[in-house]
Amino acid sequence: MPHRFVTRCIEANGDDINEMVDMPLKTTMTNGYFIEKLAPKLGIDKEVLGMLGYDTKKFFAGDWAMNCARSFYQGIPCLYVQHSRIEHVFVDVDDVHLVLSEDGANQRQIRISGLRDDLEDMIEERKPSSTRDYYALATAFYKEHKDDLDSYRIPLSTFAAHHCDYDKAFAQFDKTHYGKESEQEAQPSR
């Protein structure tokens, strides 16, 4: 459960950062909760304070120009702190090896672009009109592109980052399905 700093937006692929910040699966938290409760449990409280130049948790918690959130970076569960419009990304130490190189991140974004085109074609063909229709579309799209979505760790919320008609349906699909199979595979058989 300990976390480790992996990148900042100025060193990362900008599309990966936009995906992380804009996806509907992101959940925000107060600065106080992050620095006083969560960061100490993850072993990053002192690192965060030092990295961002804070002397105390109180000053961090009271900074109105900062945001803290849970999201997904390159499809990996993460926490990030946005300070002065710069995102600082932390992932579980067990997941650090999953962070992609620059070439890997570029390949992932190219695949996302191609899948986005396929999704737009499917939406045009089916013409969904309700959250239920979009959820059914998400299910069909996932089945059709499962290998790419899983191998590149692409939650469907990646495609719903701009508060579109299907952001709620895709976020609900991901909450139910994203990462579940890999978690089940990791469980020992009984």
SEPA-869485 format. One line per field, with one value per residue: residue in three letters; x, y negated, z negated of N, C-alpha, C, O in turn. Coordinates in pm, 1 decimal, decimal comma. Atoms other than C-alpha are relative to their C-alpha. Example, Ala and Ser with C-alpha at 12.3 -4.5 7.8 and 13.67 -1.06 7.14 Angstrom:
BEGIN
res	[ala  ser]
n_X	[89,0  -82,0]
n_Y	[119,0  119,0]
n_Z	[0,0  6,0]
ca_X	[1230,0  1367,0]
ca_Y	[450,0  106,0]
ca_Z	[-780,0  -714,0]
c_X	[90,0  -77,0]
c_Y	[-120,0  -109,0]
c_Z	[0,0  -73,0]
o_X	[193,6  -26,1]
o_Y	[-118,1  -219,8]
o_Z	[-66,5  -89,9]
//
This chain:
BEGIN
res	[met  pro  his  arg  phe  val  thr  arg  cys  ile  glu  ala  asn  gly  asp  asp  ile  asn  glu  met  val  asp  met  pro  leu  lys  thr  thr  met  thr  asn  gly  tyr  phe  ile  glu  lys  leu  ala  pro  lys  leu  gly  ile  asp  lys  glu  val  leu  gly  met  leu  gly  tyr  asp  thr  lys  lys  phe  phe  ala  gly  asp  trp  ala  met  asn  cys  ala  arg  ser  phe  tyr  gln  gly  ile  pro  cys  leu  tyr  val  gln  his  ser  arg  ile  glu  his  val  phe  val  asp  val  asp  asp  val  his  leu  val  leu  ser  glu  asp  gly  ala  asn  gln  arg  gln  ile  arg  ile  ser  gly  leu  arg  asp  asp  leu  glu  asp  met  ile  glu  glu  arg  lys  pro  ser  ser  thr  arg  asp  tyr  tyr  ala  leu  ala  thr  ala  phe  tyr  lys  glu  his  lys  asp  asp  leu  asp  ser  tyr  arg  ile  pro  leu  ser  thr  phe  ala  ala  his  his  cys  asp  tyr  asp  lys  ala  phe  ala  gln  phe  asp  lys  thr  his  tyr  gly  lys  glu  ser  glu  gln  glu  ala  gln  pro  ser  arg]
n_X	[80,2  -77,3  -1,4  -124,4  9,4  -46,6  -21,9  76,8  54,2  -97,2  -87,3  82,3  77,8  112,2  127,7  19,1  41,3  136,9  87,1  8,6  68,7  133,9  90,1  107,6  -29,5  -78,0  69,8  -78,7  2,7  -51,0  -143,7  -18,3  12,2  -114,6  -129,4  7,3  46,7  -38,5  -143,9  -80,2  20,4  -69,0  -141,6  -44,3  31,5  -121,4  -49,1  86,6  -26,0  -130,8  3,3  78,0  -50,1  81,5  -61,2  93,9  120,5  103,5  -10,2  39,8  145,5  69,4  -34,5  117,6  -41,4  -44,5  103,2  -45,7  99,6  -27,9  35,6  -77,8  -107,6  -30,0  84,7  -45,6  56,3  -98,5  38,0  -80,0  13,0  -20,5  -49,5  -43,0  36,7  -88,9  43,8  -102,5  70,5  -48,0  64,7  -39,7  -134,6  14,6  40,1  -98,3  -52,6  97,9  -8,8  -57,9  -103,4  53,5  46,1  118,5  110,4  41,8  71,4  129,9  83,5  35,6  105,6  120,4  53,2  65,6  120,0  96,7  64,0  91,8  111,8  84,7  73,7  102,7  103,2  72,6  79,1  104,8  75,3  57,5  68,2  17,2  -112,0  9,3  -50,2  -145,0  -59,0  0,9  -102,9  -128,0  -17,3  -30,5  -130,3  -101,2  -11,1  -62,7  -138,1  -51,1  -144,8  -71,2  33,6  -67,1  -145,7  -47,0  60,6  80,9  138,6  88,3  10,8  -97,5  68,1  109,8  -66,6  44,5  139,3  81,7  127,1  -18,1  -96,6  54,3  12,5  -133,0  -55,8  67,5  -55,1  -134,2  9,3  42,8  -82,3  -141,5  -98,7  56,0  -48,8  -138,9  1,6  45,2  -107,0  -105,6  45,1  -30,5  113,9  32,0]
n_Y	[120,6  124,1  59,5  61,9  102,3  -53,1  104,0  124,9  23,6  60,8  -105,2  -110,9  16,1  87,1  -69,9  -84,1  89,2  43,7  -115,3  -17,0  113,6  21,8  -115,5  3,6  -87,3  76,6  47,7  100,9  -4,8  124,0  2,3  -44,6  -145,7  -59,3  14,5  -40,5  -138,1  -94,3  2,7  -71,8  -144,3  -41,7  30,2  107,2  131,5  83,0  21,3  98,8  130,4  45,4  19,2  118,5  113,2  33,3  -29,2  -72,6  -54,5  102,7  88,6  -80,7  -19,6  126,7  61,9  -0,3  -18,1  -138,2  -103,2  -137,2  -90,5  -137,6  -17,0  -103,9  50,0  -108,3  -111,5  -48,9  81,0  95,8  122,1  111,9  130,6  106,7  117,4  99,0  -56,9  -111,3  -123,2  -90,1  -127,6  -105,2  -130,3  -103,9  -49,3  -124,3  33,1  89,1  -64,9  12,3  132,2  -16,3  89,1  99,1  -71,3  -77,1  94,2  46,3  -110,2  -10,5  110,4  -28,3  -101,9  67,3  78,8  -93,0  -51,9  110,0  1,5  -114,9  31,3  98,9  -73,1  -81,4  92,6  46,2  -112,1  -39,7  118,4  -15,2  121,8  1,5  -56,2  -145,8  -30,1  20,2  -109,1  -115,9  26,4  -21,1  -144,5  -52,9  52,8  -71,1  -136,5  4,7  50,5  -43,8  -24,7  128,8  76,3  -60,4  -0,5  137,5  52,9  115,4  -1,8  67,1  140,4  75,0  55,2  84,3  98,0  137,9  13,7  -27,7  -68,2  -133,9  -4,6  -73,5  -142,6  -59,8  -4,5  -109,8  -123,9  -18,5  -30,6  -138,6  -94,3  29,8  -62,5  -110,7  -129,4  -16,8  -26,6  -136,0  -89,1  2,5  -75,3  -142,6  -90,6  -73,7]
n_Z	[0,0  -10,6  -132,9  -42,6  -103,1  -127,6  -100,7  1,9  -133,9  -91,3  -51,4  -48,9  -121,7  33,2  -18,0  119,2  108,8  -29,3  25,1  145,6  61,2  -56,2  -5,7  97,9  114,7  97,1  119,2  70,7  146,4  57,0  27,0  138,4  4,7  -67,8  68,8  140,6  16,5  -103,5  -30,7  100,2  -16,5  -121,3  16,4  -89,1  54,3  11,1  -136,3  -63,8  60,6  -44,8  -145,1  -34,0  76,9  116,3  130,1  85,4  -62,1  11,4  -116,4  -115,8  5,9  -21,2  -128,2  -87,0  -140,2  -17,6  -12,1  21,4  -57,8  -43,9  -140,0  -67,2  -84,0  -94,5  39,2  131,0  108,7  49,4  69,5  -47,8  62,6  -96,6  70,0  -99,0  -130,3  -32,4  64,2  53,0  -5,0  89,1  -16,2  94,1  -33,2  -76,5  -136,5  -63,3  -120,9  -108,1  -61,7  -133,0  -50,9  -92,4  -119,5  37,1  20,4  -132,7  -64,2  66,3  -45,5  -139,3  3,1  50,0  -111,6  -92,0  65,0  5,1  -132,0  -4,0  88,8  -67,4  -104,3  65,5  47,8  -119,3  -50,1  94,9  41,8  134,3  44,6  145,6  75,0  -16,7  -134,7  -0,1  77,4  -90,6  -98,7  68,5  12,3  -133,2  -41,0  78,2  -52,3  -132,1  7,4  130,4  1,5  -0,2  119,7  114,9  -11,2  14,4  122,3  -39,6  46,1  -95,0  41,1  -78,7  -116,7  47,5  84,2  -16,8  41,4  -117,7  25,9  54,2  109,5  114,9  -34,0  -10,2  135,7  69,3  -55,2  55,5  143,6  9,7  -75,7  -25,8  87,6  78,2  -46,7  41,6  145,3  20,5  -43,8  100,9  116,1  -9,9  -14,8  122,5]
ca_X	[0,0  289,8  299,5  580,9  612,4  639,9  613,4  494,1  295,5  591,9  788,9  499,0  301,9  45,7  -230,4  -174,2  -209,8  -522,0  -675,2  -601,1  -737,0  -1044,4  -1181,7  -1515,7  -1368,3  -1159,1  -1262,0  -1145,4  -1068,3  -993,3  -632,7  -670,4  -792,8  -514,6  -224,4  -350,5  -512,6  -424,5  -67,1  71,5  -85,2  79,9  415,0  423,5  323,1  677,9  777,1  477,0  538,0  906,7  842,3  594,7  777,0  539,9  662,9  347,1  44,3  -171,6  -39,5  -82,1  -440,2  -527,7  -388,0  -686,7  -482,9  -422,8  -627,7  -590,9  -757,7  -767,8  -767,6  -585,7  -249,4  -187,1  -469,5  -293,0  -476,0  -305,4  -323,1  -221,9  -168,3  -213,7  -9,2  42,6  -122,3  139,9  19,3  243,1  150,5  188,7  117,4  134,2  492,4  367,8  248,1  553,8  680,2  360,9  440,6  521,7  830,4  786,0  762,3  514,3  302,2  300,1  195,0  -84,7  -212,7  -201,1  -411,3  -655,5  -695,0  -775,5  -1021,1  -1184,7  -1249,9  -1405,6  -1620,4  -1744,9  -1838,9  -2029,8  -2212,6  -2306,9  -2430,1  -2632,7  -2750,2  -2794,1  -3027,2  -3019,9  -2774,5  -2897,9  -2830,1  -2481,0  -2412,3  -2513,9  -2288,3  -2001,8  -2052,9  -2051,7  -1750,0  -1557,0  -1635,5  -1526,0  -1199,8  -1125,5  -771,5  -655,8  -841,0  -695,1  -341,8  -308,6  -499,7  -761,3  -1073,4  -1374,0  -1386,4  -1082,4  -1319,5  -1568,2  -1333,0  -1514,5  -1853,7  -2016,8  -2350,2  -2197,0  -1965,3  -2196,0  -2262,2  -1893,4  -1789,1  -2051,2  -1926,8  -1569,5  -1671,4  -1827,2  -1573,7  -1239,6  -957,6  -1189,6  -1069,8  -703,6  -786,1  -971,3  -684,3  -448,7  -661,5  -540,7  -775,1  -952,5]
ca_Y	[0,0  -248,2  -486,3  -637,1  -952,6  -860,4  -1183,0  -1539,0  -1670,4  -1863,5  -1539,3  -1315,2  -1260,7  -1540,7  -1313,7  -1076,5  -1369,7  -1502,8  -1154,6  -1129,2  -1475,9  -1472,7  -1120,8  -1083,3  -812,0  -1077,0  -1150,7  -1462,9  -1496,4  -1780,8  -1884,7  -1824,3  -1468,0  -1393,3  -1529,2  -1443,1  -1102,8  -943,5  -1053,5  -932,0  -587,2  -574,1  -698,0  -1008,6  -1291,5  -1417,1  -1372,8  -1574,7  -1853,6  -1874,2  -1843,9  -2130,1  -2348,8  -2332,9  -2352,1  -2211,3  -2004,9  -2297,3  -2523,1  -2244,6  -2178,9  -2548,0  -2616,1  -2713,4  -2681,3  -2307,8  -2002,0  -1639,2  -1344,2  -970,9  -875,2  -655,9  -737,9  -528,1  -309,1  -258,5  -362,6  -674,9  -976,1  -1315,3  -1656,7  -1955,8  -2247,5  -2564,7  -2384,8  -2107,4  -1753,5  -1532,1  -1165,7  -883,8  -513,4  -207,1  -76,2  256,7  76,0  -140,7  115,4  60,8  -304,6  -326,6  -472,2  -768,8  -534,3  -309,2  -607,7  -733,6  -390,2  -376,2  -719,4  -619,6  -313,2  -527,6  -754,0  -458,0  -315,5  -657,0  -653,0  -305,0  -424,1  -725,2  -494,5  -266,4  -563,6  -691,6  -346,5  -272,7  -627,1  -565,6  -808,1  -714,9  -619,3  -261,0  -263,9  -401,9  -137,8  132,2  -32,9  -32,8  337,9  412,2  188,2  354,0  703,2  604,4  438,5  629,2  733,4  379,3  217,0  463,7  482,3  102,4  57,0  -173,2  -228,5  -330,1  -652,8  -756,8  -820,7  -1015,7  -1275,9  -1582,8  -1552,0  -1402,7  -1223,0  -895,1  -996,2  -858,9  -530,2  -469,2  -559,5  -317,7  -46,1  -101,0  -98,7  240,8  391,3  209,5  415,1  679,5  965,8  902,9  891,0  1221,2  1381,0  1277,8  1460,0  1813,1  2093,3  2275,4]
ca_Z	[0,0  -25,9  267,8  468,0  674,3  1044,9  1246,2  1280,8  1572,6  1709,9  1753,9  1857,1  2176,7  2172,4  2301,4  2007,0  1766,5  1941,3  1930,2  1555,7  1471,5  1696,0  1660,3  1483,0  1256,8  1081,6  724,6  549,8  180,9  -52,2  -98,8  -471,6  -428,3  -182,2  -390,3  -738,6  -685,4  -353,1  -278,6  -615,4  -559,3  -216,9  -343,4  -127,4  -361,6  -433,0  -68,5  52,6  -195,9  -102,3  270,6  267,5  13,9  -282,5  -643,2  -798,1  -710,4  -822,6  -545,0  -289,1  -404,2  -382,4  -35,2  178,2  501,2  461,2  557,1  449,6  622,2  694,5  1058,8  1310,4  1467,5  1779,2  1650,7  1314,3  995,1  865,0  641,5  761,7  612,9  839,4  710,7  914,2  1208,4  1196,5  1125,3  909,2  957,1  701,7  753,2  530,2  509,0  645,4  961,0  1032,0  1283,7  1487,6  1560,1  1929,3  2090,6  2322,1  2623,0  2443,4  2341,2  2700,5  2829,9  2572,8  2679,4  3047,0  2964,1  2765,2  3067,8  3294,5  3043,5  3007,3  3384,0  3353,5  3062,0  3257,2  3545,4  3305,6  3152,5  3499,0  3599,0  3282,6  3200,1  2825,0  2649,7  2281,9  2010,8  2040,9  2416,8  2359,6  2094,2  2342,9  2599,3  2346,0  2288,6  2661,3  2724,8  2444,1  2576,7  2927,2  2812,8  2490,7  2584,8  2667,3  2378,7  2129,2  2267,0  2279,7  1949,6  2100,2  1890,4  2098,5  1896,0  2097,7  2388,1  2174,6  2038,0  2160,8  1991,7  2295,0  2324,7  2210,6  1924,7  1653,2  1834,0  1907,8  1553,3  1419,2  1654,8  1532,1  1165,6  1226,2  1465,4  1490,7  1345,1  1202,7  1421,2  1345,6  972,5  998,7  1191,2  912,4  654,5  575,0  674,8  396,2]
c_X	[84,9  2,6  134,6  -31,2  54,1  24,2  -76,1  -43,9  103,8  101,3  -77,0  -61,3  -125,0  -135,3  -29,2  -50,8  -142,9  -100,2  -24,4  -87,3  -145,6  -96,1  -106,1  20,6  78,4  -88,2  92,5  -13,8  51,8  150,5  29,0  -8,1  122,2  124,4  -3,6  -37,5  62,3  151,4  85,9  -14,0  78,0  149,5  52,0  -22,4  122,4  55,7  -81,5  27,3  133,0  1,9  -66,0  35,8  -84,9  73,7  -91,0  -117,6  -112,9  3,5  -41,4  -152,3  -76,2  27,2  -116,8  35,7  47,9  -120,9  64,5  -109,0  54,9  -41,9  77,7  102,7  45,8  -78,0  34,9  -66,0  108,2  -65,2  79,6  -33,8  28,0  33,6  56,4  -17,5  95,5  -46,2  121,6  -69,3  69,7  -76,6  50,7  137,1  -7,0  -36,4  101,7  53,1  -94,9  6,7  80,2  112,1  -66,3  -54,1  -126,6  -121,6  -51,0  -79,0  -139,8  -93,7  -41,1  -113,6  -130,7  -65,6  -74,0  -128,6  -108,2  -74,6  -101,4  -123,3  -95,1  -81,0  -113,8  -113,5  -85,1  -93,1  -118,9  -91,6  -65,4  -60,4  -20,1  125,0  1,9  52,8  152,9  72,1  5,7  106,2  138,9  30,8  40,0  138,3  112,7  20,0  75,2  149,0  71,0  151,6  79,2  -26,5  73,2  151,6  59,0  -55,9  -78,8  -140,7  -87,7  -19,8  101,3  -67,4  -110,5  51,7  -58,3  -149,0  -95,6  -128,2  18,4  96,6  -50,8  -8,1  136,1  67,3  -64,1  50,4  137,2  -4,0  -37,2  101,7  150,1  91,7  -50,6  57,6  143,8  8,5  -41,3  106,4  109,8  -37,7  36,8  -127,4  -21,8  -37,6]
c_Y	[-127,6  -48,0  -64,7  -103,0  58,4  -107,0  -126,0  -25,8  -55,9  100,5  111,7  -31,8  -81,2  66,7  91,5  -84,1  -48,1  111,4  14,6  -109,5  -10,2  117,4  -4,0  95,0  -72,1  -38,5  -96,6  19,6  -132,9  12,2  53,3  151,1  65,4  -4,1  50,8  147,0  97,2  5,8  68,4  152,3  54,4  -30,7  -111,3  -139,5  -91,5  -31,8  -109,2  -139,0  -57,2  -35,2  -132,6  -122,2  -44,0  38,3  85,6  52,4  -103,5  -94,0  72,6  9,0  -127,8  -67,3  13,0  27,6  141,7  92,7  135,6  94,0  141,4  7,6  118,8  -68,2  115,7  126,5  59,9  -85,1  -90,9  -103,1  -110,3  -125,6  -101,9  -126,3  -95,6  54,0  109,9  121,6  83,8  133,5  104,2  128,3  94,7  54,6  129,0  -25,7  -87,0  59,7  -9,3  -134,3  12,8  -99,2  -100,5  67,6  80,0  -88,8  -51,8  107,9  16,2  -110,0  15,9  101,4  -59,5  -79,3  89,2  56,4  -107,1  -10,8  113,6  -26,0  -100,1  64,3  81,1  -88,4  -48,1  109,7  30,9  -114,1  17,4  -132,1  -6,9  58,5  151,5  42,8  -13,1  108,4  127,4  -15,9  23,5  148,4  61,6  -45,5  71,9  142,2  3,0  -35,8  41,2  15,2  -130,4  -79,5  54,6  -9,3  -140,0  -67,9  -128,6  15,3  -74,3  -147,0  -88,7  -71,2  -97,4  -115,1  -139,9  -17,5  11,7  72,0  133,2  6,9  80,4  150,5  67,4  7,9  113,7  134,7  28,1  35,4  145,6  97,5  -26,7  61,5  120,1  134,4  23,9  24,5  144,1  100,1  8,0  79,7  147,8  82,7  76,4  141,2]
c_Z	[0,0  144,6  28,8  108,0  129,9  106,1  -35,6  143,2  95,5  53,3  69,3  136,0  -37,4  14,7  -118,3  -116,6  23,0  -26,6  -150,0  -63,4  43,7  -10,7  -111,0  -118,6  -109,4  -118,5  -74,1  -150,5  -52,0  -22,4  -140,4  -13,4  62,1  -88,2  -143,7  -18,7  100,7  23,8  -107,4  10,9  119,1  -3,5  88,5  -56,5  -7,1  138,2  70,9  -56,5  48,4  147,7  37,6  -85,0  -117,2  -127,8  -86,5  81,6  -0,7  120,5  127,9  5,1  32,6  132,9  96,5  146,5  28,9  10,5  -22,2  51,1  17,4  145,5  55,2  90,0  87,6  -36,2  -134,7  -107,7  -57,9  -90,1  65,4  -77,5  109,0  -78,2  104,1  142,5  47,2  -78,9  -38,1  -23,6  -86,8  28,2  -107,6  41,5  80,5  146,2  74,4  129,8  120,0  72,4  128,9  27,6  93,7  126,7  -28,7  -18,7  134,2  73,5  -59,1  50,1  146,4  5,2  -49,7  112,7  100,1  -57,7  -9,4  134,0  11,6  -86,5  66,1  112,1  -61,9  -51,0  117,1  52,5  -91,3  -42,3  -137,7  -48,7  -151,2  -66,3  14,8  137,5  5,9  -80,9  85,0  108,3  -61,0  -10,5  134,6  46,4  -73,8  54,0  132,9  -7,2  -128,9  -2,8  -3,6  -127,2  -122,4  9,8  -14,6  -126,4  29,3  -56,7  101,2  -35,6  71,4  116,2  -38,6  -84,1  8,5  -24,3  118,1  -42,1  -72,3  -117,6  -119,6  27,7  5,3  -136,5  -79,5  49,9  -62,1  -148,0  -21,4  57,7  1,5  -105,2  -76,9  42,2  -45,1  -151,0  -27,5  40,6  -103,7  -125,2  15,6  11,8  -130,0  33,5]
o_X	[31,8  -0,5  214,3  -118,1  160,4  109,0  -161,3  13,3  97,0  172,0  -17,1  -56,0  -201,6  -227,7  -144,7  -139,1  -223,6  -206,8  -138,4  -171,7  -231,6  -216,3  -78,2  -53,1  90,3  -203,3  208,6  -106,3  116,2  203,7  125,9  76,3  178,3  187,4  98,8  6,1  120,4  209,8  179,6  83,8  120,9  222,6  170,4  3,0  115,5  103,1  -25,0  41,0  140,4  59,1  -24,0  -22,5  -86,7  139,3  -43,8  -147,4  -198,1  -101,3  -107,7  -213,8  -186,8  -23,8  -147,6  -52,2  114,1  -227,2  178,7  -228,0  176,0  -143,1  112,7  67,6  93,2  -30,0  -25,4  -62,5  221,1  -187,5  192,7  -145,1  133,1  -48,5  142,6  67,3  98,0  -54,4  212,4  -164,5  191,8  -198,7  154,2  163,1  81,9  -25,5  82,8  75,1  -53,1  -45,8  190,4  113,3  -185,1  -162,7  -220,0  -231,9  -171,7  -180,0  -236,4  -210,4  -151,9  -207,1  -237,4  -187,9  -183,3  -228,8  -227,0  -195,6  -212,0  -234,8  -217,0  -197,2  -224,2  -230,5  -207,6  -205,8  -229,8  -207,5  -187,2  -13,7  -75,8  210,0  108,6  124,0  221,4  183,0  105,5  171,9  226,4  144,0  131,7  213,8  215,6  133,4  157,2  227,4  167,8  215,9  171,4  66,3  123,7  217,8  170,9  -31,6  -46,7  -219,9  -41,1  -51,8  83,1  -27,6  -169,9  -15,5  -29,2  -216,5  -177,6  -154,2  -73,7  137,1  25,2  26,6  151,0  135,4  4,8  72,0  164,4  72,9  2,9  117,0  228,3  78,9  26,7  89,8  178,4  94,7  15,7  122,6  175,8  48,9  16,7  -230,2  72,6  -68,2]
o_Y	[-233,1  31,8  -91,3  -82,3  120,4  -88,2  -127,6  28,4  -29,3  70,9  195,9  -145,3  -41,5  36,6  106,5  -41,6  -47,8  87,3  31,2  -80,3  -49,6  99,5  -47,3  86,4  -21,5  -78,5  -66,4  85,1  -208,3  121,6  126,1  213,0  159,6  99,4  94,6  209,3  198,7  114,2  139,9  225,1  169,7  2,8  -114,1  -237,7  -206,6  -142,8  -196,8  -235,5  -174,5  -136,4  -200,3  -229,3  -162,3  142,3  165,9  3,8  -104,3  -126,8  14,6  -16,5  -122,2  -176,7  122,7  61,2  165,1  65,8  158,3  67,5  163,6  -50,1  211,2  -152,1  217,2  238,1  159,3  -207,8  -47,9  -112,5  -88,9  -144,2  -98,2  -178,1  -57,6  33,0  143,1  117,6  104,8  141,1  118,8  125,5  70,3  71,8  155,8  64,8  -116,4  -12,1  13,5  -148,0  67,5  -210,6  -88,9  34,0  79,9  -53,6  -66,1  78,0  39,8  -83,0  -22,2  87,2  -26,1  -77,4  54,7  68,7  -77,2  -33,3  93,4  9,5  -83,5  29,4  83,8  -51,4  -54,2  82,6  51,8  -90,5  4,5  -240,3  -104,2  118,6  211,5  142,5  69,6  148,8  199,3  81,0  81,1  190,7  143,4  33,4  105,4  186,7  91,7  8,4  -22,8  -32,7  -144,4  -134,3  -22,3  -41,5  -154,5  -186,4  -236,0  93,1  -167,1  -227,8  -210,3  -181,6  -160,5  -159,8  -222,6  -87,4  -76,1  90,5  180,3  116,8  157,6  232,0  179,5  105,9  184,1  226,2  140,4  119,9  206,4  208,7  68,3  35,0  182,9  217,3  133,6  99,4  209,3  203,2  111,1  115,6  204,9  47,7  104,8  219,9]
o_Z	[34,7  238,2  -61,1  192,7  130,0  193,3  -124,5  237,7  215,5  149,6  136,1  183,2  -125,2  -60,9  -158,1  -191,2  -70,0  -83,1  -193,5  -148,2  -35,1  9,2  -222,8  -216,8  -221,0  -101,2  -102,0  -198,5  20,9  -41,4  -161,9  -78,2  5,9  -109,8  -196,0  -115,6  62,4  23,7  -71,6  -6,2  118,3  89,7  121,9  13,2  36,0  162,7  136,4  18,6  85,1  188,0  131,4  -68,1  -151,1  -134,4  -167,0  190,7  88,2  176,1  213,8  108,6  86,4  157,3  142,9  225,9  130,0  -45,4  17,8  33,7  20,6  185,1  -18,3  172,9  36,5  -16,3  -175,0  -98,6  -81,1  -100,5  109,0  -126,6  173,0  -153,9  183,2  229,3  165,7  -201,7  42,4  -101,2  -82,2  43,4  -169,6  160,6  161,4  229,0  192,4  227,3  233,6  182,9  130,2  -24,8  123,6  173,9  51,4  23,1  153,2  137,1  13,5  78,7  184,3  84,0  1,7  127,1  145,0  12,7  2,8  136,7  61,7  -48,4  60,5  132,9  -7,5  -40,9  106,6  94,0  -42,2  -76,5  -149,8  -13,1  -202,1  -0,6  27,5  148,8  66,1  -45,7  83,3  146,4  3,7  12,8  141,7  103,3  -15,1  71,3  156,8  76,8  -170,0  -96,2  -84,0  -186,7  -204,2  -88,9  -63,8  -149,2  -21,5  -3,4  167,3  51,6  79,2  153,2  48,9  -177,0  -77,9  51,3  144,8  -160,9  -139,1  -155,7  -178,0  -57,8  -43,3  -166,7  -153,3  -29,6  -104,6  -193,7  -120,6  7,2  4,6  -224,7  -149,2  -43,0  -89,1  -197,1  -115,1  -24,6  -116,9  -205,0  122,8  -46,0  -203,7  -56,2]
//
